[in-house]
Amino acid sequence: MFLEPHWRVLTIGDGDLSFSYCLAQQQSVATVVASSLDSESEVIAKYRHQYTQYFKENKQEYYPGLDINKPEQFPKTLQGRFDAVIFQFPLITAQASRRKLTSHQYSSNLLNRQLLHHFLRHSKQYFLDPNGPMVAIITSKDVKPYCHWNIEGSLNHGLSMPYLGWLNFDLDAFPNYRIRNVDRDKFVKKTLAKSYYFAAKPSPLLAKQVTANRYAGARFCSLCRCGPMLTQQEWAQHQESKRHQQMLTFEKDWLAWLNER
């Protein structure tokens, strides 16, 4: 993960605070402010190993109960203070998924895209300093269903947060970081993951660090993240495939939701 040493960083939805703890311990950035979706009491009750006490003892800022979907509840003390906002392995909770699926008939794919879209929108609007680089980072698994969210494509549609590229996420670089199950005190199996970078301003240095979307070319299917397809027959076979039809459905639902806004 590429971070400038002078950056002021806010972490979003850091379940047990272990990622924020690693950043603070490594002193790889100037400032680390942590947040969790759960309340402090819920974090303590849910996780056997958590770092709420570390932030208290070291008088470092920690904001429990911060829901990236609800800007009306954002603390004013956080507004416009940060160079980068980081969301590690975002995933909508099972409880929220059941509630929204019941009330709106939304798919899990759409709900997770909404979550990440709100993260990008609200990071720029509320948390990022207009005088800084204004970077938002999403780290996500590079397997299904996470790679079905089209993070490199239409996720930032309608937002002034251009996608810059990705870096492989090296979990070993954060020795005390444990990727948690979003709903309970269980570790998630280590797997391939990428950190996706978005920025409201041009950043030549950052652009040199990241890898651009390799599936954006004319012979590639950016939705399915595959290619190159060299003949018309290959294209036709791919377009008729179950995989492509599923991704078209996801994308159609996503664009319909965006148009409703």
Contacts in CASP RR format, 6 or more apart in sequence:
PFRMAT RR
TARGET T0000
AUTHOR 0000-0000-0000
METHOD contacts of the structure
MODEL  1
MFLEPHWRVLTIGDGDLSFSYCLAQQQSVATVVASSLDSESEVIAKYRHQ
YTQYFKENKQEYYPGLDINKPEQFPKTLQGRFDAVIFQFPLITAQASRRK
LTSHQYSSNLLNRQLLHHFLRHSKQYFLDPNGPMVAIITSKDVKPYCHWN
IEGSLNHGLSMPYLGWLNFDLDAFPNYRIRNVDRDKFVKKTLAKSYYFAA
KPSPLLAKQVTANRYAGARFCSLCRCGPMLTQQEWAQHQESKRHQQMLTF
EKDWLAWLNER
1 137 0 8 1.000
1 139 0 8 1.000
1 167 0 8 1.000
1 169 0 8 1.000
1 170 0 8 1.000
1 173 0 8 1.000
1 195 0 8 1.000
2 167 0 8 1.000
2 195 0 8 1.000
2 197 0 8 1.000
2 206 0 8 1.000
2 209 0 8 1.000
2 210 0 8 1.000
3 9 0 8 1.000
3 23 0 8 1.000
3 28 0 8 1.000
3 29 0 8 1.000
3 84 0 8 1.000
4 29 0 8 1.000
4 83 0 8 1.000
4 133 0 8 1.000
4 205 0 8 1.000
5 28 0 8 1.000
5 29 0 8 1.000
5 30 0 8 1.000
6 29 0 8 1.000
6 30 0 8 1.000
6 83 0 8 1.000
7 29 0 8 1.000
7 30 0 8 1.000
7 31 0 8 1.000
7 82 0 8 1.000
7 83 0 8 1.000
7 84 0 8 1.000
7 133 0 8 1.000
7 135 0 8 1.000
8 29 0 8 1.000
8 30 0 8 1.000
8 31 0 8 1.000
8 33 0 8 1.000
8 81 0 8 1.000
8 82 0 8 1.000
8 83 0 8 1.000
8 84 0 8 1.000
8 129 0 8 1.000
9 23 0 8 1.000
9 29 0 8 1.000
9 31 0 8 1.000
9 32 0 8 1.000
9 33 0 8 1.000
9 82 0 8 1.000
9 83 0 8 1.000
9 84 0 8 1.000
9 85 0 8 1.000
9 86 0 8 1.000
10 33 0 8 1.000
10 35 0 8 1.000
10 78 0 8 1.000
10 81 0 8 1.000
10 82 0 8 1.000
10 84 0 8 1.000
10 85 0 8 1.000
10 86 0 8 1.000
10 127 0 8 1.000
11 19 0 8 1.000
11 20 0 8 1.000
11 23 0 8 1.000
11 32 0 8 1.000
11 33 0 8 1.000
11 34 0 8 1.000
11 35 0 8 1.000
11 85 0 8 1.000
11 86 0 8 1.000
11 87 0 8 1.000
11 88 0 8 1.000
12 35 0 8 1.000
12 66 0 8 1.000
12 68 0 8 1.000
12 85 0 8 1.000
12 86 0 8 1.000
12 87 0 8 1.000
12 90 0 8 1.000
12 119 0 8 1.000
12 123 0 8 1.000
13 35 0 8 1.000
13 36 0 8 1.000
13 37 0 8 1.000
13 66 0 8 1.000
13 68 0 8 1.000
13 87 0 8 1.000
13 88 0 8 1.000
13 90 0 8 1.000
14 20 0 8 1.000
14 34 0 8 1.000
14 35 0 8 1.000
14 36 0 8 1.000
14 88 0 8 1.000
15 36 0 8 1.000
15 37 0 8 1.000
15 38 0 8 1.000
15 43 0 8 1.000
15 47 0 8 1.000
15 50 0 8 1.000
15 180 0 8 1.000
16 43 0 8 1.000
16 46 0 8 1.000
16 47 0 8 1.000
16 49 0 8 1.000
16 50 0 8 1.000
16 51 0 8 1.000
16 178 0 8 1.000
16 180 0 8 1.000
17 34 0 8 1.000
17 36 0 8 1.000
17 43 0 8 1.000
17 50 0 8 1.000
17 51 0 8 1.000
17 52 0 8 1.000
17 54 0 8 1.000
17 55 0 8 1.000
17 62 0 8 1.000
18 49 0 8 1.000
18 50 0 8 1.000
18 51 0 8 1.000
18 176 0 8 1.000
18 177 0 8 1.000
18 178 0 8 1.000
18 180 0 8 1.000
19 86 0 8 1.000
19 88 0 8 1.000
19 174 0 8 1.000
19 177 0 8 1.000
20 32 0 8 1.000
20 33 0 8 1.000
20 34 0 8 1.000
20 51 0 8 1.000
20 55 0 8 1.000
20 62 0 8 1.000
21 34 0 8 1.000
21 51 0 8 1.000
21 54 0 8 1.000
21 55 0 8 1.000
21 176 0 8 1.000
21 177 0 8 1.000
22 174 0 8 1.000
22 175 0 8 1.000
22 176 0 8 1.000
22 177 0 8 1.000
23 29 0 8 1.000
23 32 0 8 1.000
23 174 0 8 1.000
24 32 0 8 1.000
24 54 0 8 1.000
24 55 0 8 1.000
24 58 0 8 1.000
24 60 0 8 1.000
25 176 0 8 1.000
26 174 0 8 1.000
29 84 0 8 1.000
32 60 0 8 1.000
33 60 0 8 1.000
33 61 0 8 1.000
33 62 0 8 1.000
33 63 0 8 1.000
33 78 0 8 1.000
33 81 0 8 1.000
33 82 0 8 1.000
34 55 0 8 1.000
34 60 0 8 1.000
34 61 0 8 1.000
34 62 0 8 1.000
34 63 0 8 1.000
35 62 0 8 1.000
35 63 0 8 1.000
35 64 0 8 1.000
35 65 0 8 1.000
35 66 0 8 1.000
36 43 0 8 1.000
36 62 0 8 1.000
36 63 0 8 1.000
36 64 0 8 1.000
36 65 0 8 1.000
36 66 0 8 1.000
37 65 0 8 1.000
37 66 0 8 1.000
37 67 0 8 1.000
37 93 0 8 1.000
38 46 0 8 1.000
38 64 0 8 1.000
38 65 0 8 1.000
39 64 0 8 1.000
39 65 0 8 1.000
40 52 0 8 1.000
40 62 0 8 1.000
40 64 0 8 1.000
42 64 0 8 1.000
43 50 0 8 1.000
43 52 0 8 1.000
43 64 0 8 1.000
44 50 0 8 1.000
44 52 0 8 1.000
46 184 0 8 1.000
46 185 0 8 1.000
47 180 0 8 1.000
47 185 0 8 1.000
48 185 0 8 1.000
49 178 0 8 1.000
52 62 0 8 1.000
54 60 0 8 1.000
55 61 0 8 1.000
55 62 0 8 1.000
56 62 0 8 1.000
63 75 0 8 1.000
63 78 0 8 1.000
66 73 0 8 1.000
66 74 0 8 1.000
66 75 0 8 1.000
67 73 0 8 1.000
68 87 0 8 1.000
68 115 0 8 1.000
68 118 0 8 1.000
68 119 0 8 1.000
68 122 0 8 1.000
69 114 0 8 1.000
69 115 0 8 1.000
69 118 0 8 1.000
71 122 0 8 1.000
71 125 0 8 1.000
71 126 0 8 1.000
74 122 0 8 1.000
74 126 0 8 1.000
74 127 0 8 1.000
78 126 0 8 1.000
78 127 0 8 1.000
79 126 0 8 1.000
79 127 0 8 1.000
80 126 0 8 1.000
80 127 0 8 1.000
80 128 0 8 1.000
80 129 0 8 1.000
80 130 0 8 1.000
81 127 0 8 1.000
81 129 0 8 1.000
82 127 0 8 1.000
82 128 0 8 1.000
82 129 0 8 1.000
83 128 0 8 1.000
83 129 0 8 1.000
83 132 0 8 1.000
83 133 0 8 1.000
83 134 0 8 1.000
83 135 0 8 1.000
84 128 0 8 1.000
84 133 0 8 1.000
84 135 0 8 1.000
84 136 0 8 1.000
84 137 0 8 1.000
85 119 0 8 1.000
85 123 0 8 1.000
85 127 0 8 1.000
85 128 0 8 1.000
85 135 0 8 1.000
85 136 0 8 1.000
85 137 0 8 1.000
86 136 0 8 1.000
86 137 0 8 1.000
86 139 0 8 1.000
87 116 0 8 1.000
87 119 0 8 1.000
87 136 0 8 1.000
87 137 0 8 1.000
87 138 0 8 1.000
87 139 0 8 1.000
88 139 0 8 1.000
88 179 0 8 1.000
89 139 0 8 1.000
89 140 0 8 1.000
89 141 0 8 1.000
89 179 0 8 1.000
89 188 0 8 1.000
89 193 0 8 1.000
90 112 0 8 1.000
90 115 0 8 1.000
90 116 0 8 1.000
90 119 0 8 1.000
90 138 0 8 1.000
90 140 0 8 1.000
91 112 0 8 1.000
91 146 0 8 1.000
91 182 0 8 1.000
92 108 0 8 1.000
92 111 0 8 1.000
92 112 0 8 1.000
92 115 0 8 1.000
92 182 0 8 1.000
93 182 0 8 1.000
93 183 0 8 1.000
94 182 0 8 1.000
94 183 0 8 1.000
95 183 0 8 1.000
96 111 0 8 1.000
97 108 0 8 1.000
97 111 0 8 1.000
100 106 0 8 1.000
100 111 0 8 1.000
101 107 0 8 1.000
101 108 0 8 1.000
101 111 0 8 1.000
106 114 0 8 1.000
106 257 0 8 1.000
107 250 0 8 1.000
107 253 0 8 1.000
108 145 0 8 1.000
109 145 0 8 1.000
109 148 0 8 1.000
109 149 0 8 1.000
109 250 0 8 1.000
109 253 0 8 1.000
109 254 0 8 1.000
110 250 0 8 1.000
110 253 0 8 1.000
110 254 0 8 1.000
110 257 0 8 1.000
112 145 0 8 1.000
112 149 0 8 1.000
113 149 0 8 1.000
113 150 0 8 1.000
113 155 0 8 1.000
113 254 0 8 1.000
113 257 0 8 1.000
114 257 0 8 1.000
116 138 0 8 1.000
116 149 0 8 1.000
116 151 0 8 1.000
116 155 0 8 1.000
117 155 0 8 1.000
117 156 0 8 1.000
117 159 0 8 1.000
117 258 0 8 1.000
119 136 0 8 1.000
119 138 0 8 1.000
120 136 0 8 1.000
120 155 0 8 1.000
120 156 0 8 1.000
120 159 0 8 1.000
120 161 0 8 1.000
120 198 0 8 1.000
121 159 0 8 1.000
121 161 0 8 1.000
123 136 0 8 1.000
123 161 0 8 1.000
124 134 0 8 1.000
124 136 0 8 1.000
124 159 0 8 1.000
124 160 0 8 1.000
124 161 0 8 1.000
124 200 0 8 1.000
128 134 0 8 1.000
128 135 0 8 1.000
128 136 0 8 1.000
128 200 0 8 1.000
132 201 0 8 1.000
133 199 0 8 1.000
133 201 0 8 1.000
133 203 0 8 1.000
133 206 0 8 1.000
134 199 0 8 1.000
134 200 0 8 1.000
134 201 0 8 1.000
135 197 0 8 1.000
135 198 0 8 1.000
135 199 0 8 1.000
135 203 0 8 1.000
135 206 0 8 1.000
136 161 0 8 1.000
136 197 0 8 1.000
136 198 0 8 1.000
136 199 0 8 1.000
137 195 0 8 1.000
137 196 0 8 1.000
137 197 0 8 1.000
137 198 0 8 1.000
138 151 0 8 1.000
138 195 0 8 1.000
138 196 0 8 1.000
138 198 0 8 1.000
139 169 0 8 1.000
139 193 0 8 1.000
139 194 0 8 1.000
139 195 0 8 1.000
139 196 0 8 1.000
140 146 0 8 1.000
140 147 0 8 1.000
140 149 0 8 1.000
140 151 0 8 1.000
140 193 0 8 1.000
140 194 0 8 1.000
140 196 0 8 1.000
141 147 0 8 1.000
141 191 0 8 1.000
141 192 0 8 1.000
141 193 0 8 1.000
142 191 0 8 1.000
142 192 0 8 1.000
142 193 0 8 1.000
142 194 0 8 1.000
143 191 0 8 1.000
143 192 0 8 1.000
147 225 0 8 1.000
148 246 0 8 1.000
148 247 0 8 1.000
148 250 0 8 1.000
149 155 0 8 1.000
150 222 0 8 1.000
150 223 0 8 1.000
150 247 0 8 1.000
150 250 0 8 1.000
150 251 0 8 1.000
150 254 0 8 1.000
151 163 0 8 1.000
151 196 0 8 1.000
152 163 0 8 1.000
152 165 0 8 1.000
152 166 0 8 1.000
152 196 0 8 1.000
152 213 0 8 1.000
152 215 0 8 1.000
152 216 0 8 1.000
152 222 0 8 1.000
152 225 0 8 1.000
153 163 0 8 1.000
153 213 0 8 1.000
153 222 0 8 1.000
154 251 0 8 1.000
154 254 0 8 1.000
154 255 0 8 1.000
154 258 0 8 1.000
155 163 0 8 1.000
156 162 0 8 1.000
156 163 0 8 1.000
156 198 0 8 1.000
157 255 0 8 1.000
157 258 0 8 1.000
158 258 0 8 1.000
160 200 0 8 1.000
161 198 0 8 1.000
161 199 0 8 1.000
161 200 0 8 1.000
162 198 0 8 1.000
162 199 0 8 1.000
162 200 0 8 1.000
163 196 0 8 1.000
163 197 0 8 1.000
163 198 0 8 1.000
163 213 0 8 1.000
164 197 0 8 1.000
164 198 0 8 1.000
164 199 0 8 1.000
164 203 0 8 1.000
164 206 0 8 1.000
164 207 0 8 1.000
164 210 0 8 1.000
164 212 0 8 1.000
165 196 0 8 1.000
165 197 0 8 1.000
165 210 0 8 1.000
165 211 0 8 1.000
165 212 0 8 1.000
165 213 0 8 1.000
166 194 0 8 1.000
166 195 0 8 1.000
166 196 0 8 1.000
166 197 0 8 1.000
166 210 0 8 1.000
166 211 0 8 1.000
166 213 0 8 1.000
167 194 0 8 1.000
167 195 0 8 1.000
167 197 0 8 1.000
167 209 0 8 1.000
167 210 0 8 1.000
167 211 0 8 1.000
168 192 0 8 1.000
168 193 0 8 1.000
168 194 0 8 1.000
168 195 0 8 1.000
169 193 0 8 1.000
169 194 0 8 1.000
169 195 0 8 1.000
171 177 0 8 1.000
171 179 0 8 1.000
171 190 0 8 1.000
171 193 0 8 1.000
178 187 0 8 1.000
179 187 0 8 1.000
179 188 0 8 1.000
179 190 0 8 1.000
180 186 0 8 1.000
180 187 0 8 1.000
180 188 0 8 1.000
181 187 0 8 1.000
181 188 0 8 1.000
197 206 0 8 1.000
197 210 0 8 1.000
199 206 0 8 1.000
213 222 0 8 1.000
214 220 0 8 1.000
215 221 0 8 1.000
215 222 0 8 1.000
215 225 0 8 1.000
215 226 0 8 1.000
215 227 0 8 1.000
216 222 0 8 1.000
219 227 0 8 1.000
219 228 0 8 1.000
219 229 0 8 1.000
219 230 0 8 1.000
220 226 0 8 1.000
220 227 0 8 1.000
220 228 0 8 1.000
220 229 0 8 1.000
221 227 0 8 1.000
221 229 0 8 1.000
221 238 0 8 1.000
221 244 0 8 1.000
223 244 0 8 1.000
223 247 0 8 1.000
223 248 0 8 1.000
223 251 0 8 1.000
224 238 0 8 1.000
224 243 0 8 1.000
224 244 0 8 1.000
224 247 0 8 1.000
226 238 0 8 1.000
229 235 0 8 1.000
229 238 0 8 1.000
238 244 0 8 1.000
END
